[in-house]
Structures are given as C-alpha cells and as structure tokens.
Amino acid sequence: MISNLKENTDNVAKLESRIQLLSIIGEIEGHETLGERAKTTKYEQILPRLAMIEDDERVEGLLILLNTVGGDVEAGLAIAEMIASLSKPTVSLVLGGGHSIGVPLAVSSDYSFIVPSATMVIHPVRTNGMFIGVMQTYRNMEKTQDRITGFIADHSHISQARVEELMLDTSLLVKDVGTMLDGRDAVKEGLIDQVGGIHEALEKLYELMDQRKEDMNKSSGK
C-alpha cells in the first residue's frame, strides 16, 4: 500500500487513497524564522493542510511521524490542538525523539506509538529574549506550563500531577531540570499508548478507520 507514496517536501504526503502522512521533523518553527541550516517544521504550513485533510472526504485517516526536539510552544500547541480536533482517525508514531513541545504533539492523536529506542524529554517552559524579572512574568510562564501539562493529561493516560513531577525532577538530567523517558518508560508512565513501529501504527490506523466507517453506517441506518 505504501508503494503509492508520492515525493513531497512540505511535510504532508499521500500514502494510500484513504490515508495522509504528516511528518513533524526537527524544530517547530513559530513566529520567528530559524536559521537556514536548521531542520524545521513550519506551523503556518501545517495548519492549513490539517484543515484540508479534515475537509477532504477522500481522506479517512492521518498518520503522524514525529522526530522533533521541540520548539515554539504556541506553534506546537496550535498544531496539537488541530490534530486533536480532527474528526478523522489519527495515529502518531514517535521515531528518534518527541521532546519538549513534541510531547503534546505525540499525545494529540487518537492512539500513539513509540519505537523502543526513541526518547521523550519533559522539562519546564523556557523563554528566549528579554526577560522581565517580575511576578507577572513568572505567573504567565506558570499558566503556559499549566496549558501544556493539562493538554498532555487530557490526551493520554498520565495525570497532570505526574507530568509536573517528571517536569521538575532534578535528579535525572545532568545540565537541566526534567525527565528523559525511553520508549518503554513512556508507555509505562501512560504517556504513550503502545511500543511499536510503522507496521503497528498503520495496522491500528486501519482499525480505527474501519471502526469509524462502521459507526457512521450504523448511525445512518445502513
């Protein structure tokens, strides 16, 4: 079925007549353009394509491949919210890494997979540029962090309290605060649904697509 995959350079490609593939690779680029040598996923390109996938009756499912170091929080959450709001079945597969804002992206799908060698890093929110050292700044960062941890908890099997605990761990990362989970640990924590690769991800997506079609037929009386 993957023999019909067409070359595409803008993160979205057709696998089979019923499935679209979305790749989220490198750093999530937000309102500021990153360097020419940086591998990026541009959110202003992804959002319209997700809207097109939702509107296209020929598309019955979406497979999301992730290997990201994270990036812009607002852009990452925007993509994650769009994926979570799709009516079409979605499956994500973490390959290599799903770090930082890549965690909400990984859990935004209906079902998530991770390969055993992949890792996911959960850490506190950072800020770039000028930082005003007043209480309002810290409260704003705290609210942003709550948005992220709340989204993760709402779309996975891990509690918000546990996400925050992993996020603030000082014993695991040498030069940072937070936690790095490998594939199996991510599943044990309830962050990701299952350890698996492309075969398992596609198999699950077809299962969800067939279930959706069956439910629609029942509701229409067919």
Residue pairs with C-beta under 8 A, 6 or more apart in sequence:
1 15
1 16
1 202
2 15
2 16
4 14
4 15
4 16
4 17
5 13
5 14
5 15
5 21
6 13
6 14
7 13
8 14
10 45
10 49
11 22
11 23
11 24
11 25
11 41
11 45
11 46
11 49
12 20
12 21
12 22
12 23
12 46
12 49
12 53
13 20
13 21
13 23
14 20
14 21
15 21
15 63
17 58
18 58
18 59
18 60
18 61
18 209
19 59
19 60
19 61
19 62
19 63
19 202
19 205
19 209
20 53
20 59
20 61
20 62
20 63
21 62
21 63
21 64
21 65
22 46
22 49
22 50
22 62
22 63
22 64
22 65
23 41
23 64
23 65
23 66
24 41
24 46
24 64
24 65
24 66
24 67
24 68
24 79
24 102
24 105
25 39
25 41
25 65
25 66
25 67
25 68
26 38
26 39
26 40
26 41
26 67
26 68
26 69
27 34
27 38
27 39
27 40
27 41
27 68
27 69
27 70
27 71
28 40
28 41
28 43
28 68
28 70
28 71
28 72
28 75
28 76
28 79
28 101
28 102
28 105
29 40
29 41
29 42
29 43
29 71
29 72
29 75
30 43
30 71
30 72
30 73
30 74
30 75
31 72
31 74
31 75
32 72
34 40
40 71
41 68
41 71
43 72
43 75
43 76
43 78
43 79
46 79
46 82
47 78
47 79
47 82
50 79
50 82
50 83
50 86
51 82
53 59
53 62
53 86
53 88
54 86
54 87
54 88
59 88
60 88
60 89
60 209
60 212
60 213
61 88
61 89
61 90
61 91
61 205
61 206
61 208
61 209
62 83
62 86
62 88
62 89
62 90
62 91
62 109
62 205
63 90
63 91
63 92
63 93
63 201
63 202
63 205
64 83
64 90
64 91
64 92
64 93
64 105
64 109
65 92
65 93
65 95
66 92
66 93
66 94
66 95
66 97
66 98
66 102
66 105
66 106
67 94
67 95
67 96
67 97
67 98
68 97
68 98
68 99
68 101
68 102
68 105
69 97
69 99
69 100
69 102
70 76
70 99
70 100
70 101
70 102
70 121
71 100
71 101
72 101
73 101
73 125
73 144
73 148
75 101
76 100
76 101
76 102
76 104
76 105
77 101
77 104
77 147
77 148
77 151
79 105
79 108
80 101
80 104
80 105
80 107
80 108
80 151
81 108
81 151
83 90
83 92
83 105
83 108
83 109
84 108
84 109
84 155
88 212
89 110
89 205
89 208
89 209
89 211
89 212
90 108
90 109
90 110
90 111
90 205
91 109
91 110
91 111
91 112
91 113
91 201
91 202
91 204
91 205
91 208
92 105
92 106
92 107
92 108
92 109
92 111
92 112
92 113
92 201
93 112
93 113
93 114
93 115
93 196
93 197
93 198
93 201
94 102
94 106
94 112
94 113
94 114
94 115
94 118
94 120
94 183
94 186
94 192
95 115
95 118
96 118
96 119
97 118
97 119
97 120
97 121
98 105
98 106
98 114
98 118
98 119
98 120
99 119
99 120
99 121
100 121
100 122
100 123
101 148
102 120
103 120
103 122
103 148
103 152
103 191
104 148
104 151
104 152
104 155
106 112
106 114
106 120
106 191
106 192
107 151
107 152
107 155
107 156
107 191
107 192
108 151
108 155
110 208
111 193
111 194
111 204
111 205
111 208
112 156
112 192
112 193
112 194
113 192
113 193
113 194
113 195
113 196
113 197
113 200
113 201
113 204
114 120
114 183
114 186
114 187
114 192
114 194
114 195
114 196
115 183
115 195
115 196
115 197
116 182
116 183
116 184
116 195
117 182
117 183
118 182
118 183
118 186
119 180
119 181
119 182
119 183
120 180
120 181
120 186
120 191
120 192
121 173
121 178
121 179
121 180
121 181
122 163
122 166
122 167
122 178
122 179
122 181
123 167
123 173
123 176
123 177
123 178
123 179
124 145
124 167
124 168
124 177
124 178
125 141
125 144
125 145
125 148
127 141
131 137
145 167
149 160
149 163
149 164
149 167
150 160
152 158
152 160
152 163
152 191
153 159
153 160
153 163
156 190
156 191
156 192
156 193
157 190
157 191
157 193
158 189
158 190
158 191
162 189
162 190
166 178
166 179
166 181
166 189
167 177
167 178
167 179
168 177
168 178
169 177
169 178
169 179
170 177
172 178
172 179
172 180
173 179
173 180
181 189
181 191
183 192
183 195
184 195
186 192
187 193
187 194
187 195
194 200
194 204
196 204
